[in-house]
Amino acid sequence: MAIDRRKVLRLLGVGAGASGYAATGASAMAGGQAETVTFDHGVASGDPAETSVLLWTRVGTERPSLDLDWQVAEDEGFETIVARGTTTTSAARDHTVKVIAEGLKPGRDYFYRFVWDGGQTSPVGRTRTLPAASSVAPVVLAVASCSLHPNGLFNAYDAIAKMERLDAVVHLGDYIYEYGAGENDYGMANGRRLNRIPEPAHEILTLADYRARHAQYKADPDLQAAHARAPWIVVFDDHETANDSYDGGAENNEAGEADWSTRKAVALQAYFEWMPIREPEAGKGLAEATERSFRFGRAASLHMVETRLLARTKQLDYAADFYVLGADGKPTPDRDAFFARLNDPGRRLLGDRQLSWIERDAKAAVDAGCAWQLIGNQVVMARVKGPNIGAMVPAETIEAAISTLAPGIQTRVRQIVALFGQDVPFNLDAWDGYPAERERLYAALKRAGARPVVLAGDSHTFWVDALKDASGAKAGVEFGTTGVTSPSPAGFLGLPEAQLAQVMAAQNEEVEYVDFGPRGFIALTLTPETVRAELIGVSTIDAKPYTTAVVRRYEVRAEGRGQFGDLVQV
C-alpha cells in the first residue's frame, strides 16, 4: 500500500493549517500546465531574539526562482496574523528559504507558515521569542547532538517534539554525517536492517552531495516534528564537514578524498542553506556568523562557540605521538615527549579572537543580571583519563575477560588496556587534547564573573562533570549529552558499557556521572537560582513505539557573583 508521507505528517500534528489553503503539495495550473510546489522538508525556526526569529523552509519546485509569502500568527488557526512578508528563493540556494520575522513580543509562542500564491501552504511550525531582559520565569532547553541517520530511528527528536514546555532546542553538532552506504561504513549494520540507507550512497564530497544529505535528514518526520516544535540554536561539529576536522584538514579527508578548502566551503554552504541559523552579514565571515549569544531573561545567557574550523590545531594521535620505535623495532611509549607536545601553549582550539569575544559577551551578560552563562560547545571539557582497568582488576582477570571476546577485537582491547594504563587522556579530540587553551577559557570566564555551565555533545555519552582549573579551583559544571542515534564509544573500545562507566567515574575526579548506554537528549531547566539537568533516554532506536525515562537528574544552585554550589543528584 502506498503511504503519503505528507498525510502522515498532518496526522502527527505538523501538517498544514486551516484558513482555506490547499494541502501541501497540491497542484495549480500555470500557463495551462499542472504545477506542483511542495514543502517536503518541513519548516524550522532558529536564532530567536526578544522581538524576532528566523524562519526556514525548503520549496520543491522546477522553477529556477520562486516568490513565497510567509505569515506569523498568535494562534494556530492564523486568525490573528502579526507579521507577514514575501521572499524569493532560487536554485542558487537549493530553493531553501530564510526570513527574519520582526516586530514580535518577548517571551511568547507564535505559529508560522509559508504560502505560495498557487494555493499551497507549508506545514505549520511553532516558535518562541526570547523572554524580556527582566524576566525571571523558568527556561526549558532541549540539548541534543549526534544523529547518525542509518544507525537508528530519531525517537529522541520525536520525544523533544512532544515536550509540553520548551523554549528552544540547542543542537551541538553532528546533525548530519558524511559517510556512505558501504558494507563497513559507520552505522550501516543497523542501516541495512532498518532500511535507512544514506543518500547519496557514497561519502559526500561535493555541494550536491552535502545538499542531498541534508535533504534526506530533513525528510525524516521525527526531525521535522522537532524543528516544528520550537526554535533551534545550532552549531556545527566535525561531521557536517568530515570526521575530526581542524583548521586545515580532517581525519576523514587525509586519503585524498577532496581538496579540503573546497570540501569545507561547499559543506558550509549547504549547512547555512539548510539550517535555521542566521547567515553572515555582508562583508563578514564564518567567525562573525558563529559568534552568537542569546539571553533568556535573568535566568541565563547562552554563548555558542566554534571549536572545529577556525582555530583548532590538528589533533594529536596516540599511534603517531605517544609511541616511538625502540631498539628492537617495536613501538615503545615515550610519555614525557607526548605530554610536552600535549601541553604546548601553542595548541589552540578557540583562538584569541573567540576567547576575547567570549569574555566580553559573558561579562556583558553577567552585568545585565543573567544568572548562568551557558557555553554551547561541541566536545567534552572535563579532564577525563582513559580507564586504567589494570589499577582495579588483576591482570589475569583482565586477560580471562578479553579471551571471551571475538578474536577480531581481542588485540585492540589489549592495546587499549595497555595505553590507558599510562594515565593518559581518554579523548584527544576533546578539550583534553588542548589543556592550555582550556585554562585560557577558564581564566576568561573567571574574569567575566561568570557562572559557567558547559554543554557538550560529540561523545555519544551522558556526562555530568564538576569542572576544575589546573589549580583545583571550581571552574564550572558540565552536562554532556548522548547521541540521538550515534553509537556508544564503548562498543568501539570493546568494553562493557556499565563497567567502563564505573571505572571512569571512579578514576576521574571531575566526573560525577557518566553513562555510555542510552540514546537520548538533555532537558535543562534554568531559573536565576538553579540549573536542573535531566538526562533523558529513549528505550530503543530500532522501532516504534518507544518510551522515555529520566536516567539521572542533577541540580546546581547559584551562590555569590560568579559562585555556585556543588552538583547534587535530585
C-alpha positions in Angstrom: 0.0 0.0 0.0 1.4 3.4 -0.9 1.6 5.8 2.0 1.6 9.6 1.5 4.2 10.9 3.9 2.7 14.4 4.0 -0.6 13.0 5.1 1.2 11.1 7.9 2.8 14.4 9.0 -0.5 16.1 9.2 -1.9 13.3 11.3 1.1 13.8 13.6 0.1 17.4 14.0 2.8 19.1 12.0 0.8 19.4 8.7 -0.8 22.4 7.1 -3.0 24.8 9.0 -6.5 25.8 8.1 -7.7 29.1 6.7 -8.6 27.8 3.3 -5.2 26.9 1.9 -4.8 23.7 -0.1 -2.9 20.8 1.3 0.9 20.7 1.0 1.9 19.5 -2.5 -1.4 20.3 -4.3 -1.2 21.2 -8.0 -2.0 24.5 -9.6 -2.4 25.5 -13.2 0.3 27.7 -14.6 0.2 28.5 -18.3 -2.1 25.5 -18.9 0.4 23.2 -17.3 -0.1 21.5 -13.9 2.5 22.7 -11.5 3.3 21.4 -8.1 5.1 23.2 -5.3 5.9 21.0 -2.3 7.3 21.5 1.2 8.7 18.0 1.7 11.3 19.1 4.2 9.1 20.8 6.7 9.7 24.1 8.4 12.0 25.3 11.1 12.9 28.4 13.1 16.0 29.4 14.9 18.3 32.0 16.4 15.4 33.7 18.4 15.7 37.2 19.8 13.3 39.1 22.1 11.4 40.6 19.1 12.4 38.5 16.2 13.1 34.9 15.0 14.4 33.3 11.8 12.0 31.2 9.8 13.1 28.4 7.4 11.7 26.1 4.8 12.6 24.5 1.5 10.4 24.6 -1.6 10.2 21.7 -4.0 9.8 23.3 -7.5 11.1 23.0 -11.0 11.1 26.8 -11.3 14.6 28.5 -11.2 13.2 31.0 -8.8 10.0 31.4 -6.8 8.3 34.1 -4.7 6.9 32.9 -1.4 4.7 34.5 1.3 5.2 33.9 5.0 3.0 34.5 7.9 3.4 34.6 11.7 0.3 34.4 13.9 -0.7 34.3 17.6 -2.9 31.3 17.0 -2.5 28.0 15.1 -5.6 28.9 13.0 -3.9 32.1 11.8 -6.9 34.3 12.8 -4.5 36.9 14.3 -1.6 37.4 11.9 1.1 39.7 13.5 3.8 39.6 10.9 3.9 38.7 7.2 6.0 39.3 4.1 7.2 38.0 0.8 10.6 36.5 -0.1 12.3 34.9 -3.1 14.3 31.7 -3.3 16.1 30.1 -6.2 18.1 27.2 -7.4 21.3 29.1 -6.4 20.5 28.3 -2.8 18.8 25.0 -3.4 15.4 26.6 -3.1 15.8 26.9 0.7 14.2 30.0 2.3 15.2 32.1 5.3 13.4 35.2 6.6 13.6 37.2 9.8 10.2 37.8 11.3 10.4 41.0 13.3 8.1 43.1 15.5 7.2 40.2 17.8 6.6 40.3 21.6 9.2 38.9 24.0 8.7 35.5 25.7 5.7 34.1 23.8 4.8 31.4 21.4 3.9 32.1 17.8 2.8 30.0 14.8 4.2 30.4 11.3 3.8 29.0 7.8 4.8 29.7 4.2 2.3 30.2 1.4 2.7 30.0 -2.4 0.3 32.1 -4.4 -0.7 29.0 -6.4 -2.6 27.9 -3.3 -0.1 25.6 -1.4 0.9 26.1 2.2 3.7 24.6 4.2 3.3 22.7 7.4 2.7 25.0 10.4 5.5 25.5 12.8 5.6 26.7 16.4 8.3 29.1 17.6 9.1 31.2 20.6 10.9 34.5 21.2 13.4 35.1 23.9 12.0 36.4 27.2 12.3 40.1 28.2 15.5 41.1 29.9 13.7 41.5 33.2 12.0 38.1 33.1 12.7 35.7 36.0 10.5 32.9 34.5 12.0 29.4 34.2 13.6 28.5 30.9 13.5 25.0 29.4 16.0 23.9 26.8 16.4 20.6 25.0 20.1 19.8 24.3 20.9 17.3 21.5 23.7 16.2 19.2 25.0 13.3 17.1 22.2 11.9 14.9 23.6 9.2 12.6 20.7 8.6 10.3 21.4 4.9 9.3 22.1 3.8 12.9 18.5 4.2 14.2 15.2 6.0 14.3 15.1 9.6 15.5 12.9 8.7 18.5 14.8 11.3 20.6 13.7 14.1 18.2 10.2 12.8 18.4 10.4 13.0 22.2 11.6 16.6 22.0 8.7 17.4 19.7 6.3 16.2 22.4 7.8 18.2 25.3 5.0 20.2 26.9 7.2 23.1 27.8 10.1 24.1 25.6 11.8 27.5 24.9 14.5 26.3 22.4 16.4 23.3 21.2 20.2 23.6 21.4 21.9 21.3 18.9 25.7 21.0 19.4 26.6 19.4 16.1 26.9 16.2 14.1 23.5 17.0 12.8 24.4 15.0 9.7 27.2 12.5 9.0 29.3 12.3 5.8 29.7 8.6 5.4 28.4 6.4 2.6 26.4 3.2 2.5 29.3 0.8 2.1 29.2 -2.6 3.9 31.6 -1.3 6.7 30.5 2.3 6.7 29.6 3.8 10.1 26.1 2.8 11.2 25.4 0.6 8.2 24.9 -2.6 10.1 21.7 -1.1 11.5 21.1 0.9 8.4 20.6 -2.1 6.2 18.4 -3.8 8.8 16.2 -0.6 9.2 16.4 0.3 5.5 17.9 3.7 6.4 20.4 4.0 3.6 22.4 7.2 3.2 21.6 9.4 0.2 23.7 9.7 -1.8 25.1 6.2 -1.1 28.7 7.3 -1.3 30.7 9.6 1.1 29.6 13.1 0.5 32.2 15.4 -1.1 30.5 18.0 -3.4 27.9 20.7 -2.9 25.3 18.5 -4.5 26.3 15.6 -2.1 26.0 17.8 1.0 22.7 19.2 -0.1 21.3 15.8 -0.8 22.3 14.5 2.7 20.7 17.5 4.4 17.6 16.9 2.4 17.5 13.2 3.5 17.7 14.2 7.1 15.1 16.9 6.8 12.7 14.5 5.2 12.6 12.4 8.4 9.2 13.0 10.1 10.6 12.9 13.7 13.2 15.5 12.9 10.6 17.6 11.1 8.4 17.5 14.2 11.2 18.6 16.5 12.0 21.5 14.2 8.3 22.5 14.1 8.1 22.4 17.9 10.4 25.3 18.9 13.3 27.4 17.6 16.7 25.8 17.3 20.1 27.2 18.2 22.7 25.3 16.3 26.4 24.9 15.7 28.3 22.5 13.5 30.8 20.0 14.8 33.0 17.8 12.6 30.7 15.5 10.7 28.9 18.4 9.0 32.2 18.6 7.0 34.3 15.5 7.8 35.3 13.5 10.8 37.9 15.1 13.2 38.2 18.3 11.3 40.6 21.0 12.3 41.9 24.3 10.8 43.5 22.8 7.7 42.1 19.4 7.2 40.2 16.4 8.7 41.0 12.8 9.6 38.4 11.7 7.0 40.0 13.8 4.3 43.5 12.5 4.5 43.2 9.9 1.9 42.9 12.4 -0.9 39.1 12.4 -1.0 38.9 16.0 -2.0 40.6 19.4 -1.8 40.0 20.4 1.8 39.3 24.0 1.3 36.8 23.3 -1.5 35.1 20.5 0.5 34.9 22.7 3.6 33.4 25.6 1.6 30.7 23.5 0.0 29.8 21.7 3.2 29.4 25.1 5.0 27.4 26.5 2.1 25.0 23.6 2.3 24.9 23.9 6.1 23.9 27.6 6.0 21.4 26.9 3.3 19.7 24.1 5.1 19.9 25.0 8.8 17.9 27.6 10.7 20.8 29.8 11.5 21.3 33.5 10.7 23.8 33.9 7.9 26.9 36.0 7.9 26.3 39.7 7.3 27.6 41.2 4.1 31.4 41.6 4.3 31.7 39.3 7.3 32.9 35.7 7.5 32.5 32.5 9.5 33.8 33.9 12.7 31.1 36.5 12.9 28.4 34.1 11.9 29.3 31.6 14.6 29.8 34.2 17.4 26.2 34.2 18.7 24.7 34.7 22.1 21.2 34.5 23.5 19.8 35.9 26.7 16.9 34.1 28.5 15.9 36.9 30.8 17.6 36.8 34.2 17.9 33.0 34.1 20.8 32.5 31.7 22.7 33.6 28.7 23.8 31.1 26.0 27.1 31.6 24.2 27.7 29.4 21.1 31.3 28.6 20.4 33.1 27.1 17.4 35.8 24.5 18.1 36.5 23.0 14.7 37.3 25.0 11.7 38.6 28.5 12.7 41.5 27.9 15.1 41.8 24.2 16.1 45.3 22.8 15.9 45.5 19.3 14.4 44.6 16.6 17.0 47.4 14.6 18.5 47.3 10.8 17.8 48.5 8.1 20.2 49.9 5.9 17.4 51.9 8.8 16.0 52.7 10.9 19.1 52.9 8.5 22.1 55.0 5.7 20.7 58.5 5.7 19.2 60.3 2.7 17.7 62.6 1.0 20.3 65.9 -0.7 19.6 64.0 -3.9 18.8 61.9 -2.1 16.2 58.8 -2.3 18.3 56.7 0.7 19.4 57.7 2.0 22.9 55.9 4.6 24.9 57.6 8.0 25.2 55.3 9.5 27.8 57.4 12.6 28.6 57.7 13.7 24.9 54.0 13.1 24.4 53.0 15.3 27.4 55.4 18.0 26.3 53.5 18.2 23.0 50.1 17.9 24.6 50.8 20.8 27.0 52.3 23.1 24.3 50.7 26.5 24.8 50.6 26.9 21.0 47.9 24.2 20.7 44.7 26.2 20.0 41.0 25.3 19.9 39.2 28.7 20.1 41.9 31.2 19.2 42.5 34.7 20.6 39.6 36.4 18.8 37.0 33.9 20.1 38.3 33.9 23.6 38.1 37.7 23.7 34.6 37.6 22.4 33.5 35.0 25.0 35.0 37.1 27.8 33.3 40.3 26.6 30.0 38.7 25.9 29.9 36.7 29.2 30.8 39.9 31.2 28.0 41.8 29.5 25.5 39.1 30.3 26.7 39.0 34.0 26.4 42.8 34.2 22.9 42.6 32.7 21.9 40.2 35.5 21.9 36.8 33.7 22.5 34.2 36.5 24.1 31.5 34.4 26.4 31.5 31.4 25.8 28.5 29.2 28.7 27.6 26.8 27.3 25.9 23.7 30.3 23.8 22.9 30.9 20.7 20.8 33.3 18.5 22.8 33.7 17.3 26.4 35.6 19.9 28.5 36.3 17.9 31.7 39.6 16.2 32.5 38.9 12.6 31.7 41.6 10.0 31.8 41.2 6.7 29.9 40.1 3.8 32.1 43.0 2.3 33.9 41.5 -1.2 34.3 44.8 -2.7 35.5 44.6 -0.5 38.6 41.4 -2.1 39.6 41.4 -5.6 38.3 44.2 -8.3 38.4 46.0 -8.9 35.1 44.8 -12.5 35.0 41.2 -11.4 35.4 41.6 -8.9 32.5 43.1 -11.5 30.2 40.4 -14.0 31.0 37.7 -11.5 30.2 39.5 -10.5 26.9 39.8 -14.1 25.9 36.0 -14.3 25.8 35.7 -11.6 23.2 35.5 -12.1 19.5 39.0 -12.8 18.1 38.9 -9.8 15.8 38.8 -7.3 18.7 41.0 -9.0 21.3 44.2 -7.4 20.1 42.6 -3.9 20.0 41.3 -4.3 23.6 44.7 -5.4 24.8 46.2 -2.3 23.2 43.6 0.0 24.7 44.1 -1.5 28.2 47.9 -1.0 27.9 47.6 2.5 26.6 45.2 3.7 29.3 47.4 2.1 31.9 49.8 5.0 31.1 47.4 7.6 32.8 46.6 9.4 29.5 43.5 11.3 28.3 40.5 9.3 27.1 39.9 11.5 24.0 42.5 13.7 22.3 39.8 15.3 20.1 38.1 16.7 23.2 39.4 19.6 25.4 41.8 17.1 27.0 43.8 17.4 23.7 44.1 21.2 24.3 44.8 21.7 28.1 46.5 25.2 27.7 43.5 26.5 25.8 41.1 25.2 28.4 43.0 27.1 31.1 42.7 30.2 29.0 39.0 29.8 28.7 38.6 29.2 32.4 40.6 32.3 33.1 38.4 34.4 30.7 35.2 33.2 32.3 36.5 33.9 35.8 37.5 37.5 34.8 34.0 37.9 33.4 32.5 36.9 36.8 30.5 34.1 35.1 28.8 31.0 36.5 29.7 28.7 33.6 27.5 25.8 32.6 29.2 24.0 29.7 27.1 22.0 27.3 28.9 19.3 25.3 28.0 16.9 22.5 30.2 14.7 20.2 30.9 11.8 22.6 27.6 9.9 22.3 27.6 9.6 26.1 25.9 11.3 29.0 28.3 13.3 31.2 27.9 15.2 34.4 31.1 16.9 35.4 32.4 19.3 38.1 35.0 21.3 36.2 38.2 22.5 37.9 41.1 24.5 36.6 44.7 23.5 36.9 44.9 24.8 40.5 41.9 22.7 41.5 39.5 25.6 41.9 35.9 25.4 40.7 35.6 26.4 37.0 32.0 25.4 36.2 29.8 22.5 35.7 29.3 20.4 32.5 26.4 18.5 31.1 27.3 16.3 28.1 24.5 14.8 26.0 24.5 11.4 24.5 23.7 10.9 20.8 20.3 10.9 19.2 21.3 7.7 17.4 25.1 7.7 17.2 26.5 4.6 18.8 28.2 4.3 22.2 32.0 4.5 22.1 32.2 1.6 24.5 31.3 -0.6 21.6 34.3 0.6 19.6 36.5 0.1 22.6 35.2 -3.5 23.0 34.4 -2.8 26.7 31.1 -3.4 28.6 29.3 -0.1 29.0 28.3 -0.3 32.6 31.7 -1.4 33.8 33.5 1.2 31.7 31.3 3.9 33.2 32.0 2.7 36.8 35.8 2.7 36.2 35.9 6.1 34.6 33.7 7.8 37.3 35.8 6.2 40.0 39.2 7.3 38.4 38.3 10.8 37.3 37.8 13.5 40.0 35.8 15.8 37.8 33.4 13.1 36.6 30.3 13.0 38.7 28.4 10.6 36.4 28.9 9.0 33.0 26.6 6.7 31.1 27.5 5.1 27.8 24.3 3.2 27.3 21.2 5.3 26.5 20.5 7.3 23.3 18.5 10.5 24.0 18.9 14.1 25.0 19.1 16.5 28.0 16.2 18.6 29.3 17.7 21.7 31.0 15.6 23.9 33.3 17.1 27.2 34.4 16.0 29.8 36.9 18.0 32.6 38.4 18.6 30.3 41.4 19.1 26.8 39.9 20.1 24.8 36.9 18.5 21.3 36.7 19.6 18.8 34.1 17.5 15.7 33.3 19.3 13.1 31.3 16.5 11.6 29.2 17.0 8.2 27.5 14.8 6.5 24.8 14.1 2.9 25.2 15.0 2.0 21.6 16.2 3.4 18.3 15.3 0.3 16.5 11.5 0.5 16.4 8.3 2.3 17.4 6.6 2.7 19.8 9.3 3.7 22.3 9.3 5.1 25.9 11.4 7.7 27.6 12.9 7.7 31.1 14.9 10.1 33.2 18.2 8.3 33.6 19.6 10.8 36.1 18.7 14.3 37.4 21.2 16.8 38.7 20.9 20.3 40.1 23.3 23.1 41.0 22.5 26.3 42.9 23.7 29.9 42.4 25.6 31.5 45.3 27.6 34.8 45.2 28.7 36.6 42.0 30.5 34.0 39.9 29.9 31.4 42.6 27.8 28.2 42.6 27.3 25.2 44.8 28.2 21.6 44.2 26.3 19.3 41.8 23.6 17.4 43.6 21.7 14.4 42.3 18.0 15.0 42.9 
